Amino acid sequence: MTLGVTKYIGARVPRREDHRFLTGTGRYVADIALPRMVAAAFVRSPHAHAEVKVVRAERAVRRPGVLAVLTGEEAAHAAQPIRGDLTLAGWKRSEFPVLAWPRVRFAGEAVVAVAAADRYAAEDAAEQVAVEYAPLPPVTDVERAVEPAAPLLRPEWGDNVFLERQFTVGDVEGAFAAADLVWEETYRTHRYTAFPMELRGCLADYEPVGRSLTFYTSTQIPHLMRTQLADVLGLAENRVRVVAPDVGGGFGIKAHLFPEEVAVCLLAMRLGRPVRWIEDVREHLQASTHAHQHVHRVKVAARRDGTLLAIQGDILVDCGAYSCWPESSAAEANQASRVLPGGYKVRNVRMRARSVATNKCPIGAYRGVGRPSATFTMERVIEDIARRLGLDPVEIRRKNYVQDDEYPYTTATELTYDSASLVGSLEKVAEAIGYDAFRREQARARAQGRYVGIGFGSFIEQTAHTTVEYAKRGNPIVRGYDSVCVSLDPSGKVTVESSLHSHGQGHETSFAQVVAERLGVRLEDVRVRFGDTQSAPYGMGTYASRSATIGGGAAWKAAEAVRRPLLTVAAVLMEANAADLEIAEGVIRVAGSPQRRITVADVARTVYHRPDKVPPGVQAADLTSLQNYDAAPGTGTFANSIHAAIVEVDVASGVVKILRYVVVEDCGTMINPMIVDGQLHGGAAQGIGGALLEHLVYDEAGQMLSQSLMEYLLPGAPEIPPIETHHLTTPSPFTLGGFKGMGEGGAIAPLATLANAVTDALAPLGVAVTELPLSPERVHRLIRAAGNA
């Protein structure tokens, strides 16, 4: 759907929420203090795999200030385990216990919870809890985990595979038989995590008389959290209130219910007083969700001119010990198998995808969910084949992309691309980064002994997928819609209540822009609220690049619904035809007669306080509208982007320096281009950190070696170059306003982009990147290996 001239949609409006963030007046879970509040701490397993034999808590209970000790056996009787299930054939269930019992399955898993007067006392008491373990053989390598002789995390399964899925489309054998080149390679991405600035935290307040629970938590999904908490705790859902205050980053990690959160609720229910837990860095690295550890064995058929004929993939994903709720552990592998062909016209596809259990922290949602690894593989394949055939990496993309006039386009993996601009974006990024001029400069640099390279990473991303798509995925919760309530009060001010949540996306600004535009009021007269299940309408929350499209669409519908009775009453008061009225900036005018006017506030006051002047059929309740939106046909709308980077590699040290980084993004109609740019900058920074620095390393015994920020390196200002952003605008034909999602996009392409740039820089040495991260030690090892070869 295209838009005409707009005032607010498309405007670079400064984010209204930033004032409280920048002045330190935001309110996070750690800022909430309730009377009689106590603190929780956890005893965590030192073993990756072991039986829990005996828990001795007597010394801990006698510590000053200690109020309660909760063991795994007690928790198992008090609450249900968390089950991240699927309905797909072949799925193997895993129950994620509130506290590990009778077995632990990863180092750092919570075994015992302690509540005490303050965190110091709780930590001291936790150290006094003695747990006797019987160690078992751990499974720590995903490729060995699928071997027949591998130790089993769950003997009843018979193997270590949560789910295996296979499909074949087209004539794969015929395509390989007709190929001039068959390219085979194994590409590996590594395990890392989102690491938001605000780590996990929660505060449970239980009222025993009414059996009611108020749960403050740093979450992206308040209503789903309420539903699941009620289920596992055995409480009536209408007696559970979830409050998500300001959230300092989520990126997918906070779209889960964690065992620690349930344990904190159990402590509060036992004590009848508030219990709070704020995780520390070591806990976050050990026991918050991880992501992106993939092994992709691919085989690709191509013609001599670079035309891709077929792709065959065998995908292994290291899912860790348990399946997280609600996404399930199969999300990464299933996603990667469907999106691996990307924006390329490959009609013959064979995929095998296995979600594998290991004795590591579970994987969960993290910005992109399978797409960063799939994009890494496909974009490396494209440039590897181009290099083998002596083709230009820009030209081979141009040849194989779905062309800009071929949409809608249904892929071999049954994704329907509604619209995109892959070719136009490629041309724009090549121009922006000065591709031809760089190639000339690269030749001069190589003559001087400098190793500089350019790399591209492109993708087409399914966003705002709703009912149809989630039903296909076999999730018991079909997360198809979200809700927005728009209310016009007697003063003419507007309140927007949303089922979504903001953890950095700027919803308080962008939703206000949509409502102000569609209702016709001033932007400053619109207030946006979310995060409290007691007032916000029910919905699915914020994740999966969907908020602007689904939440914006619901806001659009609700604002339009309020606008209609507003105009009906105004027409009576002005003795005009409602069809001749227009609203802008809180003033209703007769088209062509601007002197005939009435304010929105005057009409609202009349509706609420002078019903005698209101026409039949209109009442005060009509100035409030609650609307769902699920973006039919439910298969999603597709944004596309391409990143380009120029790097220089110091061959003596292996250090990669990014000289330029350029992004071209097409996310349809932009509600606020400033917010879009901010999302691109933040996402690219996360992707660059993942490509170059961040790595969660386990040894063969399943012990994490990167347990602090001394070992887990986050990017800082010196590592992140200026992110140059450019835009194309291809509105979606499916969605209200033509909106598309883009929140994950910035983080999807950097792995591929930087790997291609480093490969290009080191091409004279025969280096090809097939594994991440591109840490100095790894790059230097590649250089040495190429020299030895």
C-alpha positions in Angstrom: 0.0 0.0 0.0 1.5 3.4 -1.0 1.1 6.6 0.9 0.4 10.1 -0.3 1.8 13.2 1.2 2.4 12.7 5.0 3.5 14.9 7.8 4.7 12.4 10.4 5.2 9.1 8.6 8.6 9.4 7.0 9.8 12.3 9.2 13.1 12.2 11.2 11.4 12.9 14.5 13.8 12.8 17.5 13.1 9.9 19.8 11.0 11.1 22.7 12.1 8.3 25.0 15.8 9.3 24.8 15.6 12.1 27.3 15.0 9.8 30.2 17.7 7.4 29.0 20.3 10.1 28.5 19.5 11.8 31.8 19.5 8.6 33.8 15.8 8.8 34.7 14.8 5.5 33.1 13.3 2.9 35.3 14.7 -0.6 35.0 14.1 -3.7 37.1 17.1 -3.0 39.3 15.6 0.4 40.1 12.5 -1.0 41.6 12.6 -1.5 45.4 9.6 -2.8 47.3 9.0 -3.0 51.1 10.4 -6.1 52.7 12.2 -7.1 49.5 15.0 -9.7 49.6 17.6 -10.9 47.2 18.2 -14.3 45.4 21.4 -16.0 44.3 22.0 -19.3 42.7 24.2 -22.3 43.2 25.4 -23.3 39.7 26.8 -26.6 38.5 30.6 -26.9 38.0 30.0 -29.9 35.8 28.7 -30.0 32.2 27.0 -33.4 32.7 26.4 -35.1 36.1 23.8 -36.7 38.4 22.8 -34.6 41.4 23.2 -37.0 44.3 22.9 -35.0 47.5 22.2 -31.4 48.3 23.3 -30.3 51.8 22.0 -26.8 52.7 22.2 -26.9 56.5 25.2 -24.5 56.8 23.6 -22.1 54.3 20.3 -22.0 56.3 22.2 -21.0 59.4 23.8 -18.0 57.8 22.7 -14.6 59.1 20.0 -13.1 56.9 19.1 -16.3 55.0 15.4 -16.8 54.6 15.0 -19.7 52.3 16.9 -22.3 50.3 15.1 -24.0 47.3 16.5 -27.2 45.9 15.8 -28.8 42.5 13.8 -31.6 44.0 11.6 -29.1 45.9 11.1 -26.9 42.7 10.1 -30.0 40.7 7.2 -30.6 43.1 6.2 -26.9 43.2 6.2 -26.0 39.5 6.1 -27.5 36.1 9.3 -27.6 34.0 9.6 -25.3 31.0 8.9 -27.0 27.7 9.9 -25.4 24.5 7.9 -27.7 22.3 7.0 -28.2 18.7 4.2 -30.1 17.0 6.4 -31.3 14.1 6.8 -35.0 13.4 10.1 -36.4 14.9 10.4 -33.7 17.6 11.9 -34.9 20.8 10.8 -33.1 24.0 13.2 -31.8 26.6 12.0 -30.5 29.9 14.0 -27.5 31.2 13.9 -27.9 35.0 13.4 -24.9 37.2 16.5 -26.1 39.1 18.6 -29.0 37.9 17.4 -32.3 39.3 18.2 -35.2 39.2 20.7 -34.3 36.4 22.6 -31.2 35.3 23.3 -30.9 31.6 25.6 -27.8 31.3 28.1 -26.0 33.4 26.5 -23.0 35.0 23.0 -24.6 35.2 21.2 -23.4 38.3 20.9 -26.2 41.0 19.9 -24.4 44.2 18.3 -21.0 44.8 18.9 -19.0 48.0 17.0 -16.0 49.3 18.5 -13.7 51.9 18.3 -10.2 53.2 20.6 -8.8 50.5 22.6 -10.1 47.6 25.8 -10.3 49.6 24.2 -12.5 52.2 22.6 -14.7 49.5 25.9 -15.1 47.6 27.7 -16.0 50.8 25.0 -18.6 51.7 25.1 -20.1 48.2 28.8 -20.8 48.7 27.9 -22.8 51.8 25.5 -25.2 49.9 27.3 -28.5 49.3 26.2 -30.5 46.3 27.4 -34.0 45.6 27.6 -34.8 41.9 28.3 -38.0 40.0 30.0 -36.8 36.8 28.9 -38.2 33.4 30.6 -38.1 30.0 29.9 -34.7 28.4 29.0 -34.1 24.7 30.7 -30.8 23.7 31.3 -31.1 19.9 28.3 -30.8 17.6 29.8 -33.0 14.9 30.8 -35.7 17.3 27.4 -35.5 19.0 25.7 -37.0 16.0 28.0 -39.9 15.8 26.6 -43.3 16.8 29.0 -43.8 19.7 28.5 -40.3 21.2 27.4 -40.2 24.9 23.7 -39.4 25.2 22.3 -36.4 27.0 19.0 -38.3 27.2 19.3 -42.1 26.8 15.6 -42.4 26.1 16.0 -40.5 22.8 18.5 -42.9 21.4 20.6 -40.1 19.9 21.3 -36.4 20.5 19.1 -34.8 17.9 16.1 -32.7 18.9 14.8 -32.7 15.4 15.9 -33.6 11.9 14.2 -32.3 8.8 14.9 -33.0 5.2 13.4 -31.8 1.9 14.2 -31.9 -1.8 12.8 -29.5 -4.4 13.4 -29.7 -8.2 15.8 -32.0 -10.1 18.9 -31.8 -7.9 20.7 -34.7 -9.5 20.1 -33.4 -13.0 21.4 -30.0 -12.1 24.6 -31.4 -10.7 25.0 -33.6 -13.8 24.7 -30.6 -16.0 27.1 -28.4 -14.0 30.4 -27.1 -15.2 31.6 -26.6 -11.6 30.6 -28.4 -8.4 31.7 -26.5 -5.4 31.9 -28.3 -2.0 32.9 -26.7 1.3 32.1 -26.7 5.0 31.4 -23.3 6.6 31.3 -22.8 10.3 29.9 -20.0 12.4 30.7 -19.8 16.1 28.8 -19.5 19.4 28.3 -16.0 20.8 25.6 -14.0 22.5 23.7 -10.8 22.4 24.9 -9.3 25.7 22.5 -6.4 26.2 23.6 -3.5 28.4 21.0 -4.5 31.0 21.4 -8.2 31.8 18.6 -10.4 32.9 16.7 -9.4 36.0 13.3 -9.9 37.7 11.4 -9.1 40.9 8.5 -11.3 42.1 5.9 -10.0 44.6 3.4 -12.6 45.8 0.2 -11.8 47.7 -0.8 -15.0 49.6 -4.3 -14.0 50.5 -5.4 -13.3 47.0 -3.0 -15.8 45.4 -1.8 -13.1 43.1 1.6 -12.6 41.6 3.1 -9.3 40.3 6.3 -10.0 38.3 8.6 -7.2 37.2 11.0 -8.5 34.6 13.2 -7.3 31.8 11.3 -9.0 28.9 10.3 -8.5 25.3 7.1 -10.5 25.7 5.1 -9.4 28.7 1.8 -11.2 27.9 3.4 -14.5 26.8 5.5 -14.4 29.9 2.3 -14.0 32.0 0.7 -17.0 30.2 3.6 -19.3 30.7 4.3 -18.2 34.3 0.7 -19.0 35.2 1.0 -22.4 33.5 4.2 -23.5 35.2 3.2 -22.1 38.6 -0.3 -23.4 38.6 -1.8 -19.9 39.1 -4.9 -18.4 37.5 -3.7 -16.2 34.7 -6.0 -13.3 35.7 -4.1 -13.3 39.1 -0.7 -12.9 37.4 0.5 -9.4 36.4 3.7 -9.0 34.4 5.3 -5.5 34.4 8.2 -4.9 32.0 9.6 -1.4 32.8 12.3 0.1 30.6 14.4 -2.7 29.1 18.0 -2.0 28.4 18.3 -4.1 25.2 16.9 -7.5 24.4 17.9 -8.7 20.9 16.0 -12.0 21.4 17.5 -13.1 24.7 14.7 -11.5 26.6 12.0 -13.2 24.5 12.2 -16.4 26.7 11.1 -17.6 30.1 14.1 -18.7 32.0 14.3 -21.2 34.9 15.8 -18.6 37.2 12.6 -16.4 36.8 10.4 -19.3 37.9 12.7 -20.0 40.8 12.4 -16.4 42.0 8.6 -16.7 41.9 8.7 -19.9 43.9 10.9 -18.1 46.6 8.4 -15.2 46.7 5.5 -17.6 47.0 7.2 -19.5 49.8 8.2 -16.3 51.7 5.2 -14.1 51.0 7.5 -11.2 50.4 9.2 -9.7 47.3 12.3 -11.4 45.9 14.6 -9.9 43.3 17.5 -11.3 41.2 19.8 -9.4 38.9 22.2 -11.5 37.1 25.9 -10.8 36.9 28.3 -11.0 33.9 29.5 -14.5 34.6 25.9 -15.8 35.0 25.0 -14.1 31.7 27.8 -15.7 29.8 27.3 -19.1 31.4 23.5 -19.5 31.5 21.8 -16.9 29.4 21.0 -18.1 25.9 23.6 -18.4 23.2 23.3 -18.5 19.4 24.7 -19.0 15.9 26.9 -22.1 16.3 26.4 -23.8 12.9 28.2 -26.2 10.7 27.1 -26.1 7.0 28.3 -28.7 4.6 27.3 -27.4 1.2 27.6 -28.6 -2.4 26.7 -26.2 -5.2 26.3 -26.7 -8.9 27.1 -23.8 -11.3 27.6 -23.1 -15.0 30.8 -21.7 -16.3 29.2 -18.2 -16.6 28.4 -18.3 -12.8 24.7 -19.3 -13.0 23.7 -21.2 -10.0 21.9 -24.5 -10.7 21.4 -26.3 -7.4 22.4 -26.2 -3.8 22.6 -29.1 -1.4 23.1 -28.5 2.3 23.7 -30.5 5.5 23.1 -28.2 8.5 24.1 -29.0 12.0 23.2 -26.5 14.8 24.7 -26.8 18.3 21.5 -26.2 20.4 22.9 -26.8 23.8 21.2 -28.9 26.5 17.5 -27.8 26.5 14.9 -26.4 24.2 14.0 -22.8 25.2 10.4 -21.5 25.4 8.7 -20.3 23.3 10.9 -20.4 20.2 12.2 -24.0 20.6 15.8 -25.2 19.9 14.9 -26.1 16.3 14.4 -22.5 15.3 18.0 -21.8 14.1 18.4 -25.0 12.0 14.9 -24.8 10.5 15.3 -21.2 9.6 18.8 -21.7 8.1 17.6 -24.5 5.8 14.8 -22.4 4.4 16.7 -19.1 3.9 20.1 -20.4 2.9 19.5 -19.8 -0.9 18.8 -16.1 0.0 17.9 -13.8 -2.8 19.4 -16.1 -5.5 17.3 -17.9 -8.1 18.1 -21.5 -7.3 15.2 -23.8 -8.2 16.9 -27.1 -7.2 17.5 -27.5 -3.5 18.1 -30.3 -1.1 18.4 -29.7 2.6 19.0 -31.7 5.7 18.9 -29.8 9.0 19.6 -31.2 12.4 19.1 -29.5 15.8 21.6 -31.2 18.0 21.8 -31.4 21.8 25.1 -30.9 23.6 26.2 -30.2 27.2 26.3 -26.4 26.7 24.1 -23.5 27.6 20.9 -23.7 25.4 20.7 -21.5 22.3 17.8 -19.2 21.9 16.6 -16.3 19.8 19.3 -13.7 18.9 19.0 -11.0 16.3 18.5 -12.8 13.0 17.8 -16.4 14.2 19.7 -18.6 11.7 20.0 -15.9 9.0 23.5 -14.6 10.0 24.9 -18.1 9.6 22.9 -18.9 6.5 24.0 -15.6 4.9 27.6 -16.2 5.9 27.5 -19.5 4.0 25.7 -18.4 0.9 27.6 -15.2 0.5 30.9 -17.0 1.0 29.7 -19.6 -1.6 29.0 -16.8 -4.1 32.4 -15.2 -3.8 34.3 -18.6 -3.7 32.6 -19.7 -6.9 33.3 -16.3 -8.5 36.9 -16.5 -7.6 37.2 -20.1 -8.9 35.5 -19.1 -12.2 37.4 -15.8 -12.5 34.2 -13.8 -12.3 33.6 -10.4 -10.6 31.7 -10.8 -7.2 29.3 -8.0 -8.2 28.5 -9.4 -11.6 27.8 -13.0 -10.3 25.3 -11.5 -7.8 23.7 -9.4 -10.5 23.3 -12.5 -12.7 21.8 -14.7 -10.0 19.6 -12.4 -8.0 15.8 -12.4 -8.3 15.5 -9.4 -10.5 13.7 -6.3 -9.3 10.8 -6.7 -11.7 10.2 -10.4 -10.8 8.2 -9.9 -7.6 6.2 -11.4 -6.0 8.6 -14.4 -6.3 8.1 -17.8 -4.6 11.4 -19.5 -3.8 12.1 -23.2 -4.0 11.8 -23.3 -0.2 8.3 -21.9 -0.4 8.9 -18.3 0.8 6.9 -15.7 -1.1 9.0 -12.6 -1.6 6.4 -9.8 -1.9 8.8 -7.1 -3.1 12.5 -6.2 -3.0 15.3 -4.3 -4.7 18.3 -6.7 -4.7 19.7 -5.5 -8.0 19.1 -1.8 -7.3 20.7 -2.2 -3.8 23.7 -3.9 -5.3 24.2 -1.0 -7.8 23.7 1.6 -5.1 26.2 0.0 -2.6 28.8 -0.5 -5.4 28.5 3.2 -6.3 28.5 4.3 -2.6 31.7 2.5 -1.8 33.4 3.3 -5.0 33.9 -0.3 -6.2 35.7 0.4 -9.4 38.0 3.0 -7.9 38.8 0.6 -5.0 39.9 -2.1 -7.4 42.5 0.3 -8.8 43.6 1.3 -5.4 43.8 -2.3 -4.3 46.3 -3.1 -7.1 48.5 -0.2 -6.0 48.3 -1.3 -2.3 49.3 -4.8 -3.2 52.3 -3.5 -5.0 53.3 -1.8 -1.8 52.8 -5.0 0.2 49.5 -3.9 1.8 46.7 -6.4 2.0 43.4 -4.6 1.5 40.1 -6.2 0.4 36.5 -5.6 -0.3 33.6 -7.8 0.6 29.8 -7.9 0.2 27.1 -9.5 2.2 23.5 -9.4 1.0 20.2 -11.0 2.2 16.5 -10.8 1.9 14.8 -11.1 5.3 11.3 -12.3 6.1 9.8 -9.8 8.5 6.4 -9.4 10.1 5.5 -13.0 9.5 2.3 -13.9 11.2 -0.3 -16.6 11.4 0.4 -18.7 8.3 4.1 -18.7 8.8 4.1 -19.5 12.5 1.6 -22.3 11.9 4.0 -23.9 9.4 6.7 -23.9 12.0 4.8 -26.2 14.3 5.0 -23.9 17.4 2.1 -24.6 19.8 1.7 -20.8 20.1 0.9 -19.4 16.7 2.3 -15.8 17.2 0.2 -14.2 14.5 -1.0 -10.9 15.8 -0.5 -7.9 18.0 -2.9 -5.4 19.5 -3.0 -1.6 20.0 -5.7 0.4 21.8 -6.1 4.1 20.8 -8.1 6.3 23.2 -9.1 9.9 22.7 -9.9 11.5 26.1 -12.2 14.5 26.8 -9.2 16.9 26.5 -8.4 15.8 23.0 -5.2 14.0 24.1 -4.5 10.5 22.8 -3.3 7.4 24.7 -1.9 4.5 22.8 -1.6 1.1 24.7 0.4 -1.5 22.8 0.9 -5.2 23.4 4.4 -4.8 22.0 7.4 -3.7 24.1 10.3 -1.4 23.3 13.9 -2.3 24.3 15.6 0.3 22.1 13.5 0.4 18.9 11.9 3.8 19.6 8.2 2.6 19.7 7.1 5.6 21.8 8.1 7.8 18.9 7.2 5.7 15.8 3.8 4.5 17.1 3.0 8.1 18.0 3.9 9.1 14.4 1.5 6.5 12.9 -1.4 7.5 15.2 -0.9 11.2 14.9 -0.8 10.8 11.1 -3.9 8.6 10.8 -6.0 10.3 13.5 -5.0 13.8 12.5 -3.8 15.1 15.9 -0.5 16.8 16.9 2.4 14.4 17.6 2.9 15.9 21.1 -0.7 15.1 22.0 0.0 11.3 21.6 1.2 9.3 24.6 2.4 5.7 24.0 2.4 3.1 26.8 3.3 -0.6 27.0 4.8 -3.2 29.2 2.1 -3.8 31.9 -0.3 -6.7 31.3 -2.8 -5.1 33.6 -3.4 -2.3 31.1 -1.9 -3.2 27.8 -4.0 -5.3 25.4 -3.0 -9.0 24.9 -0.4 -9.7 22.2 2.8 -11.4 21.4 5.5 -8.9 22.1 8.5 -7.6 20.3 10.8 -9.8 18.3 11.4 -11.0 14.7 11.5 -7.6 12.9 7.7 -7.2 13.3 6.9 -4.3 15.6 6.7 -1.4 13.0 4.6 -3.6 10.6 2.4 -5.4 13.0 2.2 -2.9 15.8 2.2 0.0 13.4 -0.6 -1.7 11.4 -2.7 -2.2 14.6 -2.1 1.4 15.6 -3.1 2.5 12.0 -6.4 0.5 12.3 -7.2 1.7 15.8 -6.6 5.4 14.9 -8.8 5.1 11.8 -11.5 3.5 13.9 -11.5 6.5 16.3 -11.3 9.0 13.4 -14.6 7.8 12.0 -17.0 8.7 14.9 -14.9 11.8 15.5 -15.8 13.0 12.0 -19.4 11.9 12.4 -19.9 14.1 15.4 -17.9 17.0 13.9 -20.1 16.9 10.8 -23.2 17.4 13.0 -21.7 20.2 15.1 -20.4 22.0 11.9 -23.5 21.2 9.9 -21.4 19.8 7.2 -21.0 16.5 5.3 -18.6 14.1 7.0 -17.0 13.2 3.6 -16.0 16.9 3.2 -14.1 17.1 6.5 -10.4 16.7 7.0 -8.3 16.5 10.2 -4.8 17.8 10.7 -2.8 18.9 13.8 -5.9 18.5 16.0 -8.2 20.7 13.9 -11.1 19.6 11.8 -11.9 21.7 8.7 -14.3 21.7 5.8 -12.3 21.1 2.7 -12.1 24.2 0.6 -13.5 26.4 3.5 -10.6 26.6 6.0 -12.4 29.2 8.1 -15.0 26.6 9.1 -13.2 24.7 11.8 -13.5 22.9 15.1 -10.8 21.3 17.3 -10.6 17.7 18.0 -10.6 18.6 21.7 -14.0 20.4 21.3 -15.5 17.4 19.6 -14.1 15.0 22.2 -15.4 17.1 25.0 -18.9 17.1 23.4 -18.9 13.3 23.0 -17.9 12.7 26.6 -19.9 15.5 28.4 -22.8 16.6 26.1 -24.3 13.3 24.9 -27.4 15.3 24.1 -25.6 16.9 21.2 -24.2 13.6 19.9 -26.0 12.0 16.9 -27.6 8.6 17.5 -25.3 5.6 17.2 -22.3 7.4 18.6 -21.1 7.1 22.2 -18.1 7.9 24.3 -16.8 4.4 24.1 -16.4 4.9 20.3 -13.5 7.2 20.9 -11.6 4.2 22.1 -10.6 1.4 19.7 -8.8 -1.9 20.3 -7.5 -3.5 17.1 -5.5 -6.6 16.2 -3.4 -6.8 13.1 -1.8 -9.9 11.6 -0.6 -8.6 8.2 -2.5 -10.9 5.9 -1.7 -13.2 4.1 0.5 -14.0 7.1 3.6 -15.2 5.2 5.5 -12.0 5.9 6.9 -9.1 4.0 10.5 -9.1 2.9 13.1 -6.4 3.5 16.5 -6.6 1.7 19.9 -5.2 2.4 23.5 -5.4 1.2 26.6 -4.5 3.2 30.0 -3.7 1.8 33.2 -3.4 3.8 36.8 -2.4 2.9 39.4 -3.9 5.3 43.1 -4.0 5.7 44.8 -7.1 7.2 48.1 -6.9 9.0 49.6 -10.2 8.0 52.2 -10.0 10.8 49.6 -9.9 13.6 46.3 -11.1 11.9 44.6 -7.9 13.0 41.7 -6.8 10.7 41.0 -3.1 10.4 37.8 -1.9 8.9 38.5 1.1 6.7 34.9 1.6 5.4 31.5 0.1 6.1 28.5 0.9 3.9 24.9 -0.4 4.2 22.1 -0.1 1.7 18.7 -1.0 3.2 15.3 -1.3 1.7 12.6 -1.8 4.4 9.7 -0.3 2.5 8.0 2.8 3.9 10.1 4.2 6.7 8.1 5.5 9.6 11.1 7.3 11.0 14.4 7.2 8.9 16.4 8.3 12.0 15.3 5.3 13.9 16.0 3.0 10.9 19.5 4.4 10.7 19.9 3.8 14.5 18.8 0.2 14.2 21.2 -0.3 11.3 24.1 1.1 13.3 23.4 -0.9 16.3 22.8 -4.1 14.4 26.0 -3.7 12.3 28.0 -3.1 15.5 26.7 -6.4 16.9 27.5 -8.2 13.7 31.0 -6.7 13.5 31.6 -7.8 17.1 30.4 -11.3 16.3 32.5 -11.5 13.2 35.8 -10.2 14.7 35.8 -10.6 18.5 33.0 -12.3 20.4 33.4 -16.0 21.0 31.9 -18.3 23.7 34.6 -21.0 24.0 34.1 -24.4 25.7 36.8 -27.0 26.4 36.4 -30.7 25.8 35.0 -31.2 29.4 32.2 -28.6 28.7 33.8 -25.9 30.8 33.3 -22.4 29.4 36.6 -20.6 29.0 35.2 -17.2 28.3 33.5 -16.4 31.6 34.3 -12.7 31.9 34.8 -9.6 29.7 38.5 -10.3 29.8 37.9 -13.4 27.7 34.7 -12.5 25.9 35.6 -9.4 24.0 32.9 -6.9 23.1 33.5 -4.3 20.5 34.1 -0.7 21.6 34.4 2.6 19.8 37.8 1.8 18.3 36.5 -1.4 16.6 33.3 0.1 15.1 33.9 2.4 12.1 31.3 4.9 11.0 28.4 3.0 9.5 27.4 4.7 6.2 23.7 4.1 5.5 21.8 4.5 2.3 18.2 3.6 1.5 15.9 2.4 -1.2 12.2 2.4 -0.7 10.1 -0.5 -2.1 6.8 -0.5 -0.1 5.2 -3.8 0.6 2.0 -4.5 -1.3 0.8 -6.6 1.6 0.9 -4.3 4.6 -0.8 -1.2 5.9 1.4 1.8 4.9 3.8 -0.5 2.9 5.8 -1.0 6.1 8.4 -3.8 6.4 10.5 -4.8 9.4 14.2 -4.2 9.7 15.2 -4.6 13.3 17.4 -7.6 12.7 18.8 -6.6 9.4 21.9 -4.8 10.5 23.2 -7.9 12.3 22.6 -10.4 9.6 25.2 -9.4 6.9 28.4 -8.4 8.8 29.6 -12.0 9.3 29.6 -12.6 5.5 30.7 -9.1 4.6 33.8 -9.2 6.7 34.7 -12.8 5.8 34.5 -11.9 2.1 36.6 -8.8 2.6 39.3 -10.6 4.5 39.3 -13.4 1.9 39.6 -10.8 -0.8 42.5 -9.0 1.0 44.4 -12.3 1.5 43.6 -13.8 -1.9 47.3 -13.4 -3.0 48.3 -15.7 -0.1 45.6 -18.3 -1.0 43.6 -17.7 2.1 39.8 -18.4 2.1 37.8 -17.9 5.3 35.5 -20.8 6.1 35.2 -20.3 9.8 34.5 -17.5 12.3 35.4 -15.4 14.3 38.1 -13.5 12.5 40.2 -12.9 15.6 43.8 -12.0 15.1 45.0 -15.4 16.2 42.7 -17.2 13.8 43.5 -14.9 10.9 47.2 -15.3 11.6 46.7 -19.1 11.7 45.0 -19.0 8.3 48.0 -17.0 6.9 50.5 -19.5 8.3 48.5 -22.5 7.0 48.4 -21.0 3.5 52.1 -20.4 3.6 52.8 -23.9 4.7 50.6 -25.3 2.0 
